[in-house]
């Protein structure tokens, strides 16, 4: 069973993730899942085989009230050899747990929009060829240990995705769950509220239909092995 930790703060955006994006992540698989908001300290983690940690408006380069609770959930999955995937904020917090608090910092150059990535061959990226993903971030992962693998990078950040050693534990800075319409709307709403960030906006997307293949990342992650 998959545990989705939805760490989105805004209630409307969180509800949209629950109703729409969670279905997109599950796709045509028969995976059972449960969504939690770190609001149930007595949640029985033993029933789950997979953990997906979402993005958030919170900053991973700063301390937040949920940090210790989140680390305790990650610890259970890591110590028990279960599959973990962190996205954006979830990726940054996963890196801090695995590599120390210095693994995440405020980025010199934030990223917003559709960005091209250089990715390396990995089971998580099986079936991905266009390598265009949505970015919406102020923070970045800046270091991982030498036994782990950098899986994606671009000109703005050398560590856009990683795998922890040879374990089924991955993190990625970008958002494969967003397709063109909702992803563009999310970024545009951010830029309306934060007009100074328009200087960091980029659109390297050529064919919006190619974004459908990004959902294969979740199918790859949800494999039993």
ZISUL-V304350 format. One record per helix or strand. SS is the DSSP state (h for helix, s for strand). FROM is the first residue (numbers start at 1). LEN is the number of residues. Records with the same first field share a line. If there is no record, write none. Layout:
SS = FROM-LEN + FROM-LEN
This chain:
s = 2-4 + 33-4 + 50-4 + 83-5 + 104-13 + 118-2 + 132-10 + 149-5 + 161-3 + 169-4 + 175-1 + 201-3
h = 11-16 + 45-3 + 67-13 + 89-11 + 101-3 + 123-3 + 180-14 + 195-6 + 208-14
